[in-house]
Amino acid sequence: MNEINWFLLDAEGKSIGRIAERISIFLRGKDAIPFSENKLAPRGVVVINAGKVSIKGGKELKKEYFFHPTTKPGSWKRVSLGKLLEKSPQKVITGAVKGMLPKNKLRKLALSRIRVYPGSDHPHGANIKGRIDA
């Protein structure tokens, strides 16, 4: 198996959708030659400053995420985008990337190659090979 090369993406001031699009293309290897539909590129992404993404149009109050915390009927939990970004920005970024990846067996493997941190501190400094511009 190939060694995974880790790349850094700074999310500060960038839109969630643009970040997710760039990460999904990068993980699949669609920007590299040769591209293979049935394999992932040997790459991983470390996202820093995920809590400082840009949100426009009042989405921090309007957009809602729904969770089902228990197995009881009717126990849906509703959280706005602003509160979820404060609490756990990795759920927002990972969920956006998950929606842009193909719905097959490679999705789980690709999602395991994403590391999201709310601030600029991360423990992967020695493994970073380069930066991604989103």
Secondary structure as UniProt FT lines:
FT   STRAND          5..10
FT   TURN            12..13
FT   HELIX           16..28
FT   TURN            29..31
FT   TURN            37..38
FT   STRAND          43..48
FT   HELIX           50..52
FT   TURN            57..58
FT   HELIX           59..62
FT   STRAND          64..67
FT   TURN            73..74
FT   STRAND          77..80
FT   HELIX           81..87
FT   HELIX           89..100
FT   HELIX           106..111
FT   TURN            112..113
FT   STRAND          114..116
FT   HELIX           125..127
FT   STRAND          128..132
//
